[in-house]
Amino acid sequence: MESERGKLYVIGLGPGDLSQLTGRAVAALAESEVVVGYRTYLELIRGLLDGKEVLSSGMREEVARARSAVEIAASGRVVAIVSSGDPGIYGMAGLICELLRERGRQAGGSLELEVVPGVSALNAAASLLGAPLMNDFAAISLSDLLTPWEVVLRRLDAAAQADFVLVLYNPRSAGRVEQFTQALEVVARHRPPETPVGIVRNAYREGQRVMVTDLGQLPEGEVDMLTTVVIGNSTTFPFEGWMVTPRGYASRYDLGRAKEGRRHH
């Protein structure tokens, strides 16, 4: 007898507050029989897990979680594995796809996969800072757990030299203090000290803190693993507590004249 077709959702929870959870994420969780995730993230959606079989685990157990989710879904059940932010940006989607490739979809094609996007840390941080990502930007994780540090620095140097706005994930932890200092030194080769910098900690969660400073005065001690750091490019400017990177409209349009025209009408 042919086994029932299983389904695996890889769900982005966004920054953590339920108000930032997408409608599709809520629906996918409702459809799921089993929910797998890091216990801290599962706690954020505790109210949506009634009646579900919940499998939780700790930090750095991503591979075990992903394997469990794949195997349970392959048995014919509907499973959700949750990821903070967007699952396709430093999240669980890539690992799930790698595991599916390795197992060669041994369930005979019986596993359906759906990646459900979520609000990423860079989206959340940008919304709280104003408009820092209105032009080209690069997101770089400063964690060297899975990527060699020399590779991280090479990418950071190239992005800084190319004048991208920089979004730094996993910037600094108790065990990785010097790396953040080194990263700022690399950026400072290509950016002046007055370059605007946004620091967002616990975006849309309890204890949220938002700060706009500059590269020369950036308080390194305010930065940790719960922080997203946004470093402006050569056009970024501070404005009434916000951080703005212009899209380029002012080079093509008279923004002042447009404002006058609206007033007359």
C-alpha positions as YAML, in Angstrom:
chain: A
units: angstrom
residues:
- id: 1
  name: MET
  ca: [0.00, 0.00, 0.00]
- id: 2
  name: GLU
  ca: [1.39, 3.42, -0.98]
- id: 3
  name: SER
  ca: [2.23, 5.62, 2.01]
- id: 4
  name: GLU
  ca: [0.41, 8.91, 2.48]
- id: 5
  name: ARG
  ca: [2.25, 11.90, 1.06]
- id: 6
  name: GLY
  ca: [3.94, 13.92, 3.80]
- id: 7
  name: LYS
  ca: [4.66, 17.63, 3.82]
- id: 8
  name: LEU
  ca: [7.42, 19.69, 5.39]
- id: 9
  name: TYR
  ca: [7.02, 23.40, 6.03]
- id: 10
  name: VAL
  ca: [10.12, 25.48, 6.74]
- id: 11
  name: ILE
  ca: [8.59, 28.49, 8.45]
- id: 12
  name: GLY
  ca: [10.09, 31.90, 9.12]
- id: 13
  name: LEU
  ca: [8.86, 33.36, 12.39]
- id: 14
  name: GLY
  ca: [10.13, 36.88, 11.74]
- id: 15
  name: PRO
  ca: [11.68, 38.89, 14.59]
- id: 16
  name: GLY
  ca: [9.72, 37.07, 17.26]
- id: 17
  name: ASP
  ca: [6.63, 39.16, 17.97]
- id: 18
  name: LEU
  ca: [3.41, 37.48, 16.81]
- id: 19
  name: SER
  ca: [2.32, 40.72, 15.13]
- id: 20
  name: GLN
  ca: [5.18, 40.23, 12.65]
- id: 21
  name: LEU
  ca: [4.21, 36.65, 11.75]
- id: 22
  name: THR
  ca: [2.83, 36.34, 8.21]
- id: 23
  name: GLY
  ca: [-0.64, 35.00, 7.51]
- id: 24
  name: ARG
  ca: [0.84, 32.09, 5.56]
- id: 25
  name: ALA
  ca: [3.08, 31.19, 8.51]
- id: 26
  name: VAL
  ca: [0.07, 31.11, 10.85]
- id: 27
  name: ALA
  ca: [-1.87, 28.93, 8.39]
- id: 28
  name: ALA
  ca: [1.06, 26.54, 7.88]
- id: 29
  name: LEU
  ca: [1.48, 26.13, 11.63]
- id: 30
  name: ALA
  ca: [-2.24, 25.41, 11.94]
- id: 31
  name: GLU
  ca: [-1.98, 22.70, 9.27]
- id: 32
  name: SER
  ca: [1.02, 21.03, 10.89]
- id: 33
  name: GLU
  ca: [0.74, 17.97, 13.12]
- id: 34
  name: VAL
  ca: [4.32, 18.20, 14.37]
- id: 35
  name: VAL
  ca: [6.37, 21.35, 15.04]
- id: 36
  name: VAL
  ca: [10.14, 21.13, 15.38]
- id: 37
  name: GLY
  ca: [12.42, 23.93, 16.51]
- id: 38
  name: TYR
  ca: [14.91, 25.58, 18.81]
- id: 39
  name: ARG
  ca: [13.20, 25.83, 22.18]
- id: 40
  name: THR
  ca: [13.64, 29.62, 22.44]
- id: 41
  name: TYR
  ca: [11.86, 30.15, 19.12]
- id: 42
  name: LEU
  ca: [9.08, 27.71, 20.02]
- id: 43
  name: GLU
  ca: [8.46, 29.68, 23.19]
- id: 44
  name: LEU
  ca: [7.73, 32.76, 21.06]
- id: 45
  name: ILE
  ca: [4.80, 30.97, 19.36]
- id: 46
  name: ARG
  ca: [3.63, 28.90, 22.32]
- id: 47
  name: GLY
  ca: [0.03, 30.07, 21.88]
- id: 48
  name: LEU
  ca: [-0.07, 28.60, 18.36]
- id: 49
  name: LEU
  ca: [1.10, 25.12, 19.36]
- id: 50
  name: ASP
  ca: [-1.94, 23.77, 21.21]
- id: 51
  name: GLY
  ca: [-2.69, 20.22, 20.13]
- id: 52
  name: LYS
  ca: [0.61, 19.85, 18.26]
- id: 53
  name: GLU
  ca: [3.36, 17.36, 18.87]
- id: 54
  name: VAL
  ca: [6.31, 19.62, 19.69]
- id: 55
  name: LEU
  ca: [9.95, 18.58, 19.38]
- id: 56
  name: SER
  ca: [12.36, 21.12, 20.86]
- id: 57
  name: SER
  ca: [16.13, 21.15, 21.18]
- id: 58
  name: GLY
  ca: [18.94, 23.50, 22.12]
- id: 59
  name: MET
  ca: [21.46, 25.77, 20.48]
- id: 60
  name: ARG
  ca: [23.72, 24.29, 17.76]
- id: 61
  name: GLU
  ca: [21.47, 21.24, 17.27]
- id: 62
  name: GLU
  ca: [20.25, 22.39, 13.85]
- id: 63
  name: VAL
  ca: [21.30, 19.26, 11.97]
- id: 64
  name: ALA
  ca: [19.54, 16.92, 14.41]
- id: 65
  name: ARG
  ca: [16.39, 19.06, 14.26]
- id: 66
  name: ALA
  ca: [16.42, 19.13, 10.48]
- id: 67
  name: ARG
  ca: [16.95, 15.37, 10.20]
- id: 68
  name: SER
  ca: [14.06, 14.70, 12.58]
- id: 69
  name: ALA
  ca: [11.75, 17.00, 10.63]
- id: 70
  name: VAL
  ca: [12.65, 15.38, 7.29]
- id: 71
  name: GLU
  ca: [12.22, 11.82, 8.56]
- id: 72
  name: ILE
  ca: [8.89, 12.50, 10.25]
- id: 73
  name: ALA
  ca: [7.53, 14.27, 7.16]
- id: 74
  name: ALA
  ca: [8.78, 11.43, 4.94]
- id: 75
  name: SER
  ca: [6.69, 9.03, 7.03]
- id: 76
  name: GLY
  ca: [3.56, 10.78, 5.76]
- id: 77
  name: ARG
  ca: [2.91, 13.46, 8.37]
- id: 78
  name: VAL
  ca: [2.63, 17.25, 8.08]
- id: 79
  name: VAL
  ca: [5.60, 18.80, 9.84]
- id: 80
  name: ALA
  ca: [6.78, 22.36, 10.44]
- id: 81
  name: ILE
  ca: [10.34, 23.26, 11.30]
- id: 82
  name: VAL
  ca: [10.62, 26.87, 12.46]
- id: 83
  name: SER
  ca: [13.39, 29.39, 11.96]
- id: 84
  name: SER
  ca: [13.77, 32.92, 13.25]
- id: 85
  name: GLY
  ca: [13.57, 35.72, 10.72]
- id: 86
  name: ASP
  ca: [13.40, 34.38, 7.17]
- id: 87
  name: PRO
  ca: [14.31, 30.68, 6.80]
- id: 88
  name: GLY
  ca: [16.20, 31.41, 3.58]
- id: 89
  name: ILE
  ca: [18.49, 34.03, 5.15]
- id: 90
  name: TYR
  ca: [20.90, 32.31, 7.54]
- id: 91
  name: GLY
  ca: [17.96, 30.05, 8.43]
- id: 92
  name: MET
  ca: [16.92, 26.41, 8.15]
- id: 93
  name: ALA
  ca: [15.83, 26.26, 4.50]
- id: 94
  name: GLY
  ca: [19.31, 25.63, 3.11]
- id: 95
  name: LEU
  ca: [20.09, 22.85, 5.58]
- id: 96
  name: ILE
  ca: [16.78, 21.14, 4.86]
- id: 97
  name: CYS
  ca: [17.48, 21.24, 1.11]
- id: 98
  name: GLU
  ca: [20.99, 19.86, 1.65]
- id: 99
  name: LEU
  ca: [19.62, 16.96, 3.68]
- id: 100
  name: LEU
  ca: [16.98, 16.22, 1.06]
- id: 101
  name: ARG
  ca: [19.66, 16.14, -1.62]
- id: 102
  name: GLU
  ca: [21.84, 13.82, 0.47]
- id: 103
  name: ARG
  ca: [19.02, 11.38, 1.12]
- id: 104
  name: GLY
  ca: [18.07, 11.55, -2.57]
- id: 105
  name: ARG
  ca: [14.42, 11.87, -1.63]
- id: 106
  name: GLN
  ca: [14.52, 8.21, -0.69]
- id: 107
  name: ALA
  ca: [10.83, 8.37, 0.20]
- id: 108
  name: GLY
  ca: [10.12, 8.01, -3.51]
- id: 109
  name: GLY
  ca: [9.11, 11.61, -3.99]
- id: 110
  name: SER
  ca: [6.51, 11.34, -1.23]
- id: 111
  name: LEU
  ca: [7.72, 14.44, 0.62]
- id: 112
  name: GLU
  ca: [6.36, 17.86, -0.34]
- id: 113
  name: LEU
  ca: [8.43, 20.87, 0.71]
- id: 114
  name: GLU
  ca: [7.26, 24.46, 1.21]
- id: 115
  name: VAL
  ca: [9.45, 27.31, 2.44]
- id: 116
  name: VAL
  ca: [7.34, 29.99, 4.15]
- id: 117
  name: PRO
  ca: [9.11, 33.37, 4.17]
- id: 118
  name: GLY
  ca: [9.34, 35.59, 7.21]
- id: 119
  name: VAL
  ca: [10.43, 39.11, 8.13]
- id: 120
  name: SER
  ca: [14.22, 38.92, 8.34]
- id: 121
  name: ALA
  ca: [16.42, 40.75, 10.85]
- id: 122
  name: LEU
  ca: [17.52, 43.16, 8.13]
- id: 123
  name: ASN
  ca: [13.90, 44.05, 7.28]
- id: 124
  name: ALA
  ca: [13.00, 44.49, 10.93]
- id: 125
  name: ALA
  ca: [16.08, 46.57, 11.71]
- id: 126
  name: ALA
  ca: [15.62, 48.74, 8.62]
- id: 127
  name: SER
  ca: [12.02, 49.55, 9.53]
- id: 128
  name: LEU
  ca: [13.09, 50.73, 12.98]
- id: 129
  name: LEU
  ca: [15.98, 52.80, 11.62]
- id: 130
  name: GLY
  ca: [13.98, 54.57, 8.90]
- id: 131
  name: ALA
  ca: [15.21, 53.85, 5.38]
- id: 132
  name: PRO
  ca: [18.82, 52.64, 5.43]
- id: 133
  name: LEU
  ca: [18.42, 49.93, 2.75]
- id: 134
  name: MET
  ca: [16.90, 52.01, -0.06]
- id: 135
  name: ASN
  ca: [19.86, 51.29, -2.34]
- id: 136
  name: ASP
  ca: [22.15, 48.30, -2.87]
- id: 137
  name: PHE
  ca: [23.27, 46.52, 0.28]
- id: 138
  name: ALA
  ca: [25.17, 43.41, 1.41]
- id: 139
  name: ALA
  ca: [24.31, 41.17, 4.35]
- id: 140
  name: ILE
  ca: [27.30, 39.50, 6.01]
- id: 141
  name: SER
  ca: [27.37, 37.24, 9.06]
- id: 142
  name: LEU
  ca: [30.37, 37.73, 11.30]
- id: 143
  name: SER
  ca: [30.03, 34.24, 12.76]
- id: 144
  name: ASP
  ca: [32.99, 32.03, 11.89]
- id: 145
  name: LEU
  ca: [31.31, 28.86, 13.14]
- id: 146
  name: LEU
  ca: [30.55, 27.63, 9.60]
- id: 147
  name: THR
  ca: [32.55, 30.08, 7.47]
- id: 148
  name: PRO
  ca: [36.33, 30.62, 7.93]
- id: 149
  name: TRP
  ca: [37.11, 34.03, 9.41]
- id: 150
  name: GLU
  ca: [39.48, 34.96, 6.57]
- id: 151
  name: VAL
  ca: [36.62, 34.38, 4.12]
- id: 152
  name: VAL
  ca: [34.30, 36.59, 6.19]
- id: 153
  name: LEU
  ca: [36.89, 39.40, 6.24]
- id: 154
  name: ARG
  ca: [37.53, 39.10, 2.50]
- id: 155
  name: ARG
  ca: [33.84, 39.41, 1.72]
- id: 156
  name: LEU
  ca: [33.43, 42.30, 4.14]
- id: 157
  name: ASP
  ca: [36.38, 44.16, 2.62]
- id: 158
  name: ALA
  ca: [35.02, 43.71, -0.91]
- id: 159
  name: ALA
  ca: [31.52, 44.87, 0.06]
- id: 160
  name: ALA
  ca: [32.85, 47.89, 1.97]
- id: 161
  name: GLN
  ca: [35.10, 48.89, -0.90]
- id: 162
  name: ALA
  ca: [32.18, 48.57, -3.34]
- id: 163
  name: ASP
  ca: [30.19, 51.10, -1.25]
- id: 164
  name: PHE
  ca: [27.36, 48.74, -0.34]
- id: 165
  name: VAL
  ca: [25.33, 49.52, 2.75]
- id: 166
  name: LEU
  ca: [26.41, 46.74, 5.13]
- id: 167
  name: VAL
  ca: [24.10, 44.66, 7.32]
- id: 168
  name: LEU
  ca: [26.06, 42.68, 9.90]
- id: 169
  name: TYR
  ca: [24.45, 39.57, 11.38]
- id: 170
  name: ASN
  ca: [25.86, 37.75, 14.45]
- id: 171
  name: PRO
  ca: [28.24, 40.65, 15.07]
- id: 172
  name: ARG
  ca: [29.63, 39.95, 18.53]
- id: 173
  name: SER
  ca: [29.30, 37.36, 21.29]
- id: 174
  name: ALA
  ca: [30.95, 36.67, 24.62]
- id: 175
  name: GLY
  ca: [33.38, 34.35, 22.87]
- id: 176
  name: ARG
  ca: [33.86, 36.50, 19.76]
- id: 177
  name: VAL
  ca: [34.83, 40.01, 20.81]
- id: 178
  name: GLU
  ca: [37.93, 40.73, 18.75]
- id: 179
  name: GLN
  ca: [36.26, 39.70, 15.48]
- id: 180
  name: PHE
  ca: [33.83, 42.62, 15.62]
- id: 181
  name: THR
  ca: [36.70, 45.03, 16.27]
- id: 182
  name: GLN
  ca: [38.60, 43.59, 13.31]
- id: 183
  name: ALA
  ca: [35.51, 43.88, 11.11]
- id: 184
  name: LEU
  ca: [35.10, 47.56, 11.96]
- id: 185
  name: GLU
  ca: [38.77, 48.15, 11.16]
- id: 186
  name: VAL
  ca: [38.23, 46.61, 7.71]
- id: 187
  name: VAL
  ca: [35.20, 48.82, 7.08]
- id: 188
  name: ALA
  ca: [37.08, 51.92, 8.30]
- id: 189
  name: ARG
  ca: [39.58, 51.48, 5.46]
- id: 190
  name: HIS
  ca: [36.81, 52.47, 3.06]
- id: 191
  name: ARG
  ca: [34.41, 54.59, 5.15]
- id: 192
  name: PRO
  ca: [35.00, 57.86, 7.04]
- id: 193
  name: PRO
  ca: [34.32, 58.04, 10.81]
- id: 194
  name: GLU
  ca: [31.12, 60.08, 10.29]
- id: 195
  name: THR
  ca: [29.45, 57.27, 8.32]
- id: 196
  name: PRO
  ca: [26.03, 56.65, 9.93]
- id: 197
  name: VAL
  ca: [25.58, 53.34, 11.74]
- id: 198
  name: GLY
  ca: [22.35, 51.85, 13.05]
- id: 199
  name: ILE
  ca: [22.29, 49.42, 15.98]
- id: 200
  name: VAL
  ca: [19.09, 47.46, 16.61]
- id: 201
  name: ARG
  ca: [18.80, 44.97, 19.45]
- id: 202
  name: ASN
  ca: [15.79, 42.70, 20.03]
- id: 203
  name: ALA
  ca: [13.81, 44.15, 17.13]
- id: 204
  name: TYR
  ca: [10.07, 43.91, 17.83]
- id: 205
  name: ARG
  ca: [10.70, 41.97, 21.04]
- id: 206
  name: GLU
  ca: [10.82, 42.82, 24.72]
- id: 207
  name: GLY
  ca: [13.87, 44.95, 25.47]
- id: 208
  name: GLN
  ca: [14.03, 46.47, 21.99]
- id: 209
  name: ARG
  ca: [16.75, 49.10, 21.63]
- id: 210
  name: VAL
  ca: [17.45, 51.27, 18.58]
- id: 211
  name: MET
  ca: [20.41, 53.61, 18.18]
- id: 212
  name: VAL
  ca: [21.78, 55.73, 15.34]
- id: 213
  name: THR
  ca: [25.43, 56.65, 15.76]
- id: 214
  name: ASP
  ca: [28.45, 56.79, 13.45]
- id: 215
  name: LEU
  ca: [31.39, 54.58, 12.61]
- id: 216
  name: GLY
  ca: [33.85, 56.63, 14.65]
- id: 217
  name: GLN
  ca: [31.77, 56.54, 17.84]
- id: 218
  name: LEU
  ca: [30.15, 53.11, 17.57]
- id: 219
  name: PRO
  ca: [29.85, 51.69, 21.11]
- id: 220
  name: GLU
  ca: [31.09, 48.12, 20.62]
- id: 221
  name: GLY
  ca: [29.91, 47.11, 24.07]
- id: 222
  name: GLU
  ca: [26.29, 47.74, 23.01]
- id: 223
  name: VAL
  ca: [26.53, 45.02, 20.35]
- id: 224
  name: ASP
  ca: [25.89, 41.31, 20.87]
- id: 225
  name: MET
  ca: [24.30, 38.31, 19.13]
- id: 226
  name: LEU
  ca: [20.81, 39.80, 19.52]
- id: 227
  name: THR
  ca: [21.93, 42.88, 17.58]
- id: 228
  name: THR
  ca: [21.81, 43.76, 13.90]
- id: 229
  name: VAL
  ca: [24.28, 46.44, 12.79]
- id: 230
  name: VAL
  ca: [23.63, 48.55, 9.68]
- id: 231
  name: ILE
  ca: [26.55, 50.59, 8.32]
- id: 232
  name: GLY
  ca: [25.70, 53.26, 5.77]
- id: 233
  name: ASN
  ca: [27.38, 53.90, 2.43]
- id: 234
  name: SER
  ca: [28.81, 57.15, 1.06]
- id: 235
  name: THR
  ca: [25.33, 58.66, 0.54]
- id: 236
  name: THR
  ca: [23.64, 57.61, 3.80]
- id: 237
  name: PHE
  ca: [22.69, 60.45, 6.14]
- id: 238
  name: PRO
  ca: [21.11, 60.83, 9.59]
- id: 239
  name: PHE
  ca: [17.75, 62.62, 9.72]
- id: 240
  name: GLU
  ca: [15.85, 63.42, 12.93]
- id: 241
  name: GLY
  ca: [16.94, 60.19, 14.61]
- id: 242
  name: TRP
  ca: [16.53, 58.14, 11.45]
- id: 243
  name: MET
  ca: [19.09, 56.70, 9.08]
- id: 244
  name: VAL
  ca: [18.43, 57.27, 5.36]
- id: 245
  name: THR
  ca: [20.14, 55.96, 2.23]
- id: 246
  name: PRO
  ca: [18.69, 57.86, -0.76]
- id: 247
  name: ARG
  ca: [17.44, 55.83, -3.70]
- id: 248
  name: GLY
  ca: [18.62, 58.49, -6.17]
- id: 249
  name: TYR
  ca: [15.42, 60.43, -6.90]
- id: 250
  name: ALA
  ca: [17.04, 63.76, -6.08]
- id: 251
  name: SER
  ca: [19.49, 63.32, -8.98]
- id: 252
  name: ARG
  ca: [16.60, 63.03, -11.47]
- id: 253
  name: TYR
  ca: [13.79, 65.09, -9.97]
- id: 254
  name: ASP
  ca: [13.39, 68.44, -8.27]
- id: 255
  name: LEU
  ca: [11.95, 67.17, -5.02]
- id: 256
  name: GLY
  ca: [11.38, 70.69, -3.73]
- id: 257
  name: ARG
  ca: [9.36, 71.67, -6.79]
- id: 258
  name: ALA
  ca: [7.20, 68.58, -6.49]
- id: 259
  name: LYS
  ca: [6.44, 69.54, -2.91]
- id: 260
  name: GLU
  ca: [5.42, 73.05, -4.00]
- id: 261
  name: GLY
  ca: [3.15, 71.62, -6.68]
- id: 262
  name: ARG
  ca: [1.25, 69.47, -4.18]
- id: 263
  name: ARG
  ca: [0.75, 72.48, -1.92]
- id: 264
  name: HIS
  ca: [-0.84, 74.55, -4.74]
- id: 265
  name: HIS
  ca: [-3.27, 71.76, -5.59]
...
